[in-house]
């Protein structure tokens, strides 16, 4: 699945961190004076930590955390933080500015936090787990998803995966801060990887390749 998503820079910065669930209630009054509660909730539905070693022996961690909007209003997810713990629960590393795709999700939609980074003095045979620190709030801007076309994915002779396609600005405003993300799944629909890029700014109706 490939989406072009725009940033939610107008969203408020007040947040609550946690790796299980966030709940804040706000109220709005309709014209008939009926009070309606909007629930802002999320749930971590999967958490994957994969290890690998590069050609010079450095241990790499790939962390994938899938979050679902279980509330009743659109949710804005800011970049997160991964704490890496060993099998005894001791903190061995932290990684900031973990990107999330997309940043704004409707009730029932999912977003993926993804990070790939080296682990100093890491042991590829050890067991590690990711403890995500997530910041979320009620979205203050509407969801905008840009159109993607001519998409294809391939593997080169070295085993690297490559995705290409075109993204179109289907909104009425110039898009200068957006991400095109390719989410990869296995046969059981589990997320196994993310590729992303930041294309050039787009005028309304314009297209660009990635």
N, C-alpha and C positions, 0 to 999 in steps of 0.2 A: 504494500500500500504506500503510495507516495502522495503527500499533501504539501501545498504551499501555504504556510501559515504566517499571519502577521503578528507583530508584537503587541502586547497589552500595556503600553508604557503609561497609560493613564490610570491603571489600577492602583489601589491604595497599597501602602507598604506595611501596614500593621498586619502581623501574622502570628500564627501559633505553630511551633515545630512539633513533629511527632511522626512516628513510623506506623501508627495504627489508624487513628481516626481523629478528625478535626470537626468540631461542631460549634457553630455560632448561629444564633437565631436573630433575624431582623423582622420587623413588622411593617406592613404597608396597609393603608386604608383604601378600600375601593369606593366607588361613587355611592353605593348603597350602605356605606358605613360598616360593612362587614370586615372584620380584621382577618388578614391572611398571613400565616407564618411562612417565611422562606427559609429553608434549611440549607446551610452550606456545609456539606459533609463530603469526605472522601474516604476510600479504603484502599490499602495496598493489597492487590490480589495476587501478585507474584513477585518473587525476589530471587534473582539468579546471580551467582558469582562464579565466573569461569576463569581458570588459570591457564597461562601459556608461557613459553620461554622463547625468546628471540634467538637469532644466530650468535649473539655474543654472551648468551647465558642469563640475560636479564629476565626476571619474572614479571609478567604482566597480568593485571586483573582487568576483566571486563565485567562491569556491573550493569544489570538490567532490572529496573524496578517498574512494574506496571501499576498505575493508579486508576481507580474508577471513581467517577463522580456519582456518589450515592445520594446526593441532596436533591433539591427541587429548583435550583437556580444555577445559572452558568458559573463556572469556577475558573479562577485565574491561578495558575501554578507558576511560581517564580523558580529560578534556578535553585537547585538543592545542594546538599552536602552528603557525601558518603563517609561514614566511619567504617573502617575495616577492623574486624575482631578475629582473633584466633579461636581455636576450639574451646579454650578455657574462658572465653569472654573478655580477654584483655585487648585493649585498644593498641593496634600496631601501626595504623596509618590513618590519615584523613585526606579527603580530596574535596576541594571547594568548587563552586561554580559548575555543578553538574547540570547539563542542559536537559530540557524537557520538550517533548514533541507530542501534540501541539501545546501551546501555552494556555489556551482557553478551550474548555470542554463543556458541552451541554450535559444535563442529567443523563446518566446511562452511558456516556462516552468514556473512553479510556485515553490515557496519556502515558508516555514512556519516558522515564528518566534513564539516560544512558551515559556511561563514562568508561573510558579505557585508559589505563595509566600504569606506570611501572611501580613495583613494590620493592623498596630498598631492603636488602637482606632477606628477601622472600624465599620461601621453600615451595617449589611447585608440587611437592608431595604432601604438603600440609593442608589442613582444612581451614578455610576462612569464610567469613560471612559478611554481607553488606548490611549495615544499619543505616537506613536512609533518614535524613533530616529534611523534612518537606515544609515549605511555606505556601499557604494557600489563602485565598480570600474570594469574596464575591466579585465577579468580573464587572468592570465599569464600562466596558466597550463591547459592542456586538462581536459575535464570531464571524471571522472572514476567512474563507478558504479559497485560494486562487486555483484556477483550472490547470490541470496537467494533461499533456497529450504527447503522442509520439514516444511513449515511454518504452524502454527496453533495458534488460539487464543481462550481463554476460560475465564470463570468467576468462581472464587472460592466461597465458602459458605458465605464469608463475603462481597461479591459483588465487589471484586477487579478483574480487568482485567489483564490477563497474556498472553504474547505472547512468543512463542518459535520457534526455527528454526535453520537452519545452514547457514553460510555465507562462500563463497568460493572466494579465491583470484584468479581472472581470468586474472590478469596482469602479467607482467614479472618481477616485482620488489616486494620486501618484503613490506608489508603494516603494519606500526607500529602505525599510527595515523589515525584512521577512526571511524566512528559512524554507528551503525545500528539503524535506526529510523522506528517506526511503526506509520503511520499516520492513524487516525481513522476518518471515515466519517459517517454522518447520511444518511437517505434514499434519501435526496435531494442533496447529495454530498457536504454538508457543513462540514468543518473540525471541529471536536468536541473534539479532544484530540491528544496528541503525547506521545508515550513511546520511550525511547531510552536507548542504552547501549554502552559501549566501550569495545569490545572484545579484546582478546590477539592479539599480532602481528601475522601476517600470512605470511608464505613463499609462493612464486609463486606456484599455483596449490593446496595449502593446504586448508582444511576446518576446521571450528570450530563452536561450537554450541553457542546459546545465549538464 
